[in-house]
Structures are given as C-alpha cells and as structure tokens.
C-alpha cells in the first residue's frame, strides 16, 4: 500500500543517517509525521514557498537524524 511504501522510504532515510537500530521504524514514523504536520500547516497558511520555513524544516530533519538535542 502507499502508506507502507511511504514509511519504507522514511525508514531508509533514517537508516542511512543513523545506525540500524530496532527503533528505526518508529523514528521513521515520527519524522514523517513531523514533516507532514509542518507541510500541512504551511499549506494552510500559504507559506510553502517561505525560505525561512524551508530552512527551518531542513534544520529540524537534520537535527533529528543526527541525534542532536536528544535527551538521555
């Protein structure tokens, strides 16, 4: 199904940047939900083309994948 393939792509992206861990699928779900939420809200506010939004979204994704800001 679309949903399972969609999450597989996110899991692949997560696995490339983080060592393969048992929580890769969960991380993929969290990341995809976060990205979906940002894009959905930006679309509602007519902000999809805003450079600052795109920059912040990129930084959010990179920080999540690199583990920056992770709490012990």
Secondary structure as UniProt FT lines:
FT   HELIX           2..17
FT   TURN            22..23
FT   HELIX           24..44
FT   TURN            45..46
FT   TURN            48..49
FT   HELIX           51..66
FT   TURN            67..69
//
